[in-house]
Amino acid sequence: MINRRSLPYKVSDHLLWWGGLSMLPVLAAQGMKVRRTILRLPPAAPPFFGSSNCSSNGSSKERERDFYLYVTGESSAAGVGALTHSTALSGCLADCLSDELDVHVRWRAIGKNGIKAEELRRDIFPATLLPALKDGRADLIVIALGVNDAKGVTSRKQWRKDVCGMISDIRLYSRSPIILAGLPPVQEFSALPSPLSKVLGARARLLDRDLVRVAEQWQGVLHMPMSGELDVANLAKDGFHPSEKGYALWAESLASGYLSDLRTELEKPSV
């Protein structure tokens, strides 16, 4: 499974990002104001795991088959903007996969608000995800990450190293497909003023471009770009995170991309 949805390379994103650094005092002032005034939403309420039963009329044997889904990453994996994880990315994606695959999906959300890739790999993976993979089964792992690395100005070399490291760590215990969820359109976040929104949006697109490159290097890794799932109408009250509707639309897009790739793999002639 490889990336089949590569994004157009835009030199303008490089120019916008590096040009934006010349406005660093303005960007810093805007950033501090946003941190002071933005509405602070909590992560989705526990439990951080659950299950989804398919609603179709498949055979009982099909419905009893379990499909294990893990969603890990930053605030989107933590469900910020939704009341519970059942209505956040993990639960919504589990519902989509359960209906489409006619299986019982057992899901688990492993996320932390504000975390970067390096911290996720260093602190969260060894404590939660990797032990779960070692002791159990995984059918799909979704990594939703990058906004905090864009805000924190993580170097692109370090970003690629961290993401590759996470994939390598996962591969020690599981050969399951991995989805690298594309970064959202940061430039459209209503909580961010211009020019800060434009500069961070360019940075996010550059990091997303790196996810495409990483996915192309690994068997069984798929990059899924975000399209229109997070326009202003689908943001939470803070103007920064997905609303429950935004999570549902995002989950539908991820499920559609995964299932399309799965069908492509199944249709390949055996050698």
Residue pairs with C-beta under 8 A, 6 or more apart in sequence:
1 177
1 219
1 220
1 221
1 222
1 261
1 262
1 265
2 215
2 216
2 219
2 221
2 222
3 212
3 215
3 216
3 221
3 222
3 223
4 222
4 261
4 264
5 223
5 224
5 225
5 257
6 212
6 216
6 223
7 205
7 208
7 209
7 212
7 225
9 209
10 205
12 202
13 202
13 203
13 205
13 206
13 209
14 202
14 206
16 198
16 199
16 202
17 199
17 202
17 203
17 206
20 27
20 195
20 198
20 199
20 202
23 195
23 199
26 195
27 195
27 196
27 199
30 192
30 193
30 195
30 196
31 151
31 196
33 193
34 191
34 192
34 193
34 196
38 191
38 238
38 239
38 240
39 191
39 237
39 238
39 239
40 238
41 80
41 81
41 236
41 237
41 238
41 241
42 80
43 75
43 78
43 79
43 80
43 111
43 113
44 78
44 79
44 80
44 82
44 83
44 84
44 85
44 87
44 88
44 109
45 83
45 84
45 85
46 85
47 85
48 85
48 108
48 109
48 110
49 85
49 106
49 107
49 108
49 109
50 85
50 86
50 90
50 91
50 94
50 106
50 107
51 94
51 104
51 105
51 106
51 107
52 91
52 94
52 95
52 97
52 98
52 104
52 105
52 107
53 63
53 98
53 104
54 63
54 98
54 99
54 101
54 102
54 103
54 104
55 98
55 99
56 99
56 102
58 102
62 102
62 103
63 102
63 103
63 104
64 104
65 103
65 104
66 103
66 104
66 105
66 106
66 137
67 97
67 98
67 101
67 103
67 104
67 105
67 106
67 139
67 140
68 105
68 106
68 107
68 136
68 137
68 138
68 139
68 140
69 90
69 93
69 94
69 97
69 105
69 106
69 107
69 108
69 138
69 139
69 140
69 141
69 142
70 107
70 108
70 110
70 129
70 132
70 133
70 138
70 140
70 141
70 142
71 77
71 89
71 90
71 93
71 107
71 108
71 109
71 110
71 111
71 141
71 142
71 144
72 109
72 110
72 111
72 120
72 124
72 125
72 129
72 141
72 142
72 143
72 144
73 111
73 115
73 120
73 142
73 143
73 144
73 145
73 181
74 111
74 112
74 113
74 114
74 115
74 116
74 120
74 144
74 145
74 146
74 147
74 148
75 81
75 111
75 112
75 113
75 114
75 147
75 148
75 241
76 88
76 89
76 111
76 144
76 181
76 241
76 242
76 247
76 250
77 89
77 90
77 109
77 110
77 111
77 112
77 142
77 144
77 145
78 109
78 111
78 112
78 113
79 85
79 88
79 89
79 90
79 109
79 111
79 247
80 113
80 236
80 241
81 88
81 235
81 236
81 238
81 241
81 242
81 243
81 244
81 246
81 247
82 88
82 236
82 242
82 243
82 244
82 247
83 244
84 91
85 91
85 109
87 244
87 247
87 248
88 109
88 244
88 247
89 109
89 142
89 144
89 242
89 247
89 250
89 251
90 107
90 108
90 109
91 107
92 247
92 248
92 250
92 251
92 252
93 107
93 142
93 251
93 254
93 255
94 105
94 106
94 107
95 105
95 251
96 251
96 252
96 254
96 255
97 103
97 105
97 140
97 255
97 258
97 259
98 104
98 105
100 255
100 259
101 259
108 132
110 124
110 128
110 129
110 132
111 144
112 119
112 120
112 124
114 148
115 123
115 124
115 148
116 145
116 148
116 149
116 152
116 154
116 162
117 145
117 146
117 149
117 154
117 159
117 162
117 163
117 166
118 154
118 158
118 162
120 145
120 162
120 166
121 162
121 165
121 166
121 169
125 166
125 169
129 141
129 170
130 169
130 170
130 172
130 173
132 138
133 170
133 173
133 174
134 173
138 174
138 176
139 176
139 177
140 176
140 177
140 178
140 179
140 258
141 170
141 174
141 176
141 177
141 178
141 179
142 178
142 179
142 181
142 254
143 163
143 166
143 178
143 179
143 180
143 181
144 181
145 163
145 181
146 159
146 183
146 204
146 207
146 208
146 211
147 183
147 184
147 186
147 204
149 159
149 162
149 207
150 183
150 186
150 200
150 203
150 204
150 207
151 200
153 203
154 162
154 207
156 206
156 207
156 210
159 207
159 210
160 210
160 213
160 214
163 180
163 210
163 211
163 214
164 214
164 217
164 218
167 178
167 214
167 218
167 221
170 178
175 220
176 220
177 220
177 221
177 222
177 258
177 261
177 262
178 218
178 220
178 221
178 222
179 221
179 222
179 223
179 224
179 254
179 257
179 258
180 211
180 214
180 215
180 221
180 222
180 223
180 224
181 224
181 226
181 250
181 254
182 208
182 211
182 223
182 224
182 225
182 226
183 204
183 205
183 207
183 208
183 211
183 226
184 204
184 226
184 229
184 230
184 242
185 201
185 204
185 226
185 230
185 231
186 192
186 197
186 200
186 201
186 203
186 204
187 197
187 198
187 200
187 201
187 202
187 204
188 197
188 201
188 230
188 231
188 232
189 197
189 235
189 239
189 240
190 232
190 235
190 239
191 238
191 239
191 240
192 200
192 239
192 240
208 225
211 223
212 223
214 221
214 223
215 221
215 222
215 223
222 257
222 258
222 261
224 253
224 254
224 257
224 258
226 250
226 253
227 253
228 249
229 242
229 246
229 249
229 250
229 253
230 242
230 246
230 250
232 239
233 245
234 242
234 243
234 245
234 246
234 249
235 241
235 242
235 243
235 246
236 242
236 243
236 246
237 243
242 250
